[in-house]
Amino acid sequence: MFYCAMKLKLLFILLTSGLIQSLAAQTDEGDWMLGGTLNFSINHDSQSEPTTTNKNLYKYLSYSISPQVGKFVKKDLLVGMNVSYQGYNWTNHLQNTNELIFRQKSQIIGIGAITRKYFSITDKVYFFAQGNINYFHRNFYEISNQIIGERKYNTNGLGIRGYGGISYFPKKWFAIEALISPISYSYEVSREDQPNVESSDSRHNFQFGINTTSIFLGINFFINKR
């Protein structure tokens, strides 16, 4: 079996030196925070067929990017917005013949609002609680050489997610963060896009708990109003 995986989660920001007007910026009223999330994952796997010498080759690629901007409306209280784009591509081929067994593709575009409250522990260490609410649209495509054939879905949904975390400020204009998302809720309405088929489905999804996919590390940058 061959397996390789690469995963990167970080908060990113593009700043010019002219934007940083003062090194005294932190979490005061009128200050700005710029950042976001970037995620990239690749997985390759193979499994032998029990009755033949053939192998199933699985390839999975996922990626997401979500820049965000926020302003402190009060000291230690930030409100802002983010946009997001996510996608994945999952395929299964036979090694000897390169025959396609199935393929799944999905793209998600979202926009939302964020609220974050900081609580000072020391001059350089802060605890924060954050809430996100997002509207999203998903396109899903699946093709299989078996019973499923070809299917397409369009999904619109609303998601709410809660976060908690710790920020460490080695400098007053940027922070290194550990972010955990233990709770989330989403409501989705899906419609199947096929000729002569009218099908829709709605679902509620509630999650509570912590695992490796709900923990993020990264950096945010802060711009002083002065």
N, C-alpha and C positions, 0 to 999 in steps of 0.2 A: 504494500500500500504506500502510495506517495501522498504526502500531505504537506502543504505549505500555507502559512497564514501570515498576513501582515495587517496590522490594525493601528490606526493613528487617530487619536482624539486630542484636539487642542483648540484653544481659543486664539483667534488671530485678529490682527488689525493692521491697516495700512495708514501710516501717519507720516507727514513731513515734519521736519524740525520746526517749521514756522507755526505749527498748530500748538506746540507746547509752549505756552507763554509764561508759565511759572511752574517751578518744581514744588510749590506749596499746595497744589491741587490734591484733593483726596475725596471727601464725601460731603462737601459743603453745598448749601443751597446755590443753585445756578451752575454748578459744575456739570460736566458731561462725561459719560462713560461710553467707550466704543469697543466692540469686540465681536464675538461670534463663535460658532462651532464648525469644525471641519472633521469629517469622518471618512475613512477609506479602508475597505476590507476586501481581501482576495483569499479564496479557498479553492484548492484543487484536491480531488480525491478520486480513488479508483477502487472498484469492487469486482471480484471475479465472478463470472457466471457459474453456477454450481454444476451444470451438465456440459459445459463447453469450455474451450480455452479462451473465449472472448472475455473482454472486460468492459464494465460500464465506467465511463469517465465523467466525473461531475466537476463542473466549474461554476463558481459563485463569485460574483463581483457586486459590491455595494458601495455607495458613496453618498455623502450628504454635505451640504454647505448651508450655513444659516448666520449671516451677519446680523448684528443688533446694535441699536443705539438707544441711549437713555439719558435723561436729565434729572438732576436732583431737585425736586420741587420743595423739599425741606432738607435740613441736615440729616443725612443717613437714610433718606427716603427717595428712591428712584422710580420713575415711570418711563416707559419707552416702548419700542416696537421692534419686531424682527421679521425678516422674510426668510423662507427656506426652500431648498430644492433637494429632493432625495431620489435615488434611483437604485435599482438592482437588476441583475441579469443572471439567471440560473439555467444552465443547460446540462443535458445528459446525452452523450454520444456513445456508440459502440466503438471500441478501439480498432478492431480489425477492418470493419467496413465503413467507419465514420457515419453510420446511420444515426439520424437524429431520433431520440426516444421522446424527449419533450424539451420545451423551452418556455420559461416564464420571464416576462419583463414588466417592470412597474416604474412609474414616475409620479412623484408627489410634489406639488407646489403649494406653499402655504404662506399665510401672513397673519400676524398676531400682535398682541400687546403683552407687555411684561411689567411687573411691579416687584421691587426688591427693597427690603428693609435691612439695614446694617445695624449690628449691635457691637459696640466696642468692647473687646476683652483687654487688650493693651493698646499702646500707641500704634503698633504695627500689625496686630492680629484682630480680625473682626469675624464674628459669626453673622450669617445672613440667611434670611428666609425669602423665597421668591415664588411667585405665582405666574403662570403663563396661560393665556387663552388664545387658541389658534383656529382659524378657518383653513381647510385644506381641500384640494382636489386631486384625486388619484386616477391615473389611467393604468389599466392592467390588461396584459395580453398573454395568452397561453395557447400553445400549439402542441399536439401530441399525436403520435402515430397509432395510438390505441383508441379507446372508446371516446375520449373527450373531444378529439378533433381540434377545432380552432374556436377560441372564445375570447370575447373582449368585454371588459367592464369599465364603467365610469363611476367614481365614487365621490360624493361630497360629504364633508364631515366637519365636526366641531370637536376640538380637544382641549382639555383642561389638565394642567400638570403642576404639581407642587415640588419645590426643591428646597434643600437645605445645604449649607456649605460653610467652609472656612476660607477667608481671604488673608493672605500674608502680604504686607506691603514692604518689600525690601527698599523701594523708593516710593515717594509719595505720589508719583504719577503713574505707577502701574502696580498690579497685584497678581500674585500667583494664587490660584484657587483650586480647591477640591470640592466638587459639586456632586450631590447625591439626589436622585429623584425616586423617592420611595412610593409615591402615590400618583395615579393618573386616571383620567376618565375620558372616554371618547364616545361620540354618537355619529354613526355613519349611515348614509343612504346610498345603496349601490343600484345601478341599472345596467342590465346586460345589453350589449350592442351587437345584435345578430339579426339577419334578415328574417322576417316573419316570426320574431320572438319578442314578446313583451314580458319582461321580468324585472322586478325590483325587490330589494331586500333592505331592511333597516335593522341595525343592531346597536346595542349598548355594550361597552367594554370598560370594566373597572379593574384596575390592577393595584395591588398593595404589596410591598416587599422590596428587598434590596438584593440585587445580583450584580455581576460584573458589567452588564450592559447598562446599568443605571448609575454608574459612577464615572465622572468626567474630571479631567485635570486640564488646566489651562491658564491663560493670562488675559486680563482686561487692562485697558489703558484709560487714563483719566485726564481730562482737559480742564484747566482752570478757567473760570469765567473772566478773570482779570487779565 
